[in-house]
């Protein structure tokens, strides 16, 4: 798969940090971050509303309970 990185896939990205730490599956970054952020809820909300999503919100808008528990502790 040719990577077409989302402009927000950098050191400040919660999804990048979670992937680099082995906490989420590669499919998340392949389908969203390496696909220019296409259909990414996190990206859309940030660009349209300036809303910074919590670290446990996945690109499709679902909640990753494992990441949420880490944030809450």
MOCOR-V532564 format. One line per field, one symbol per residue. phi: phi as a letter, one per 40 degrees, with the letter a starting at -180 (. if undefined). burial: + if it has 9 or more other ideal C-beta (glycine too) atoms within 8 Angstrom, else -. Layout:
phi=???
burial=???
//
This chain:
phi=.ccbcccccacccccccccccgcbcddccccbccbfgdgccdcdccccbgccccdcccdcgcccccccccccc
burial=-----+-++---+++++++----+---+++-++++-+--++++-++------+-+++++----+--++-++--
//
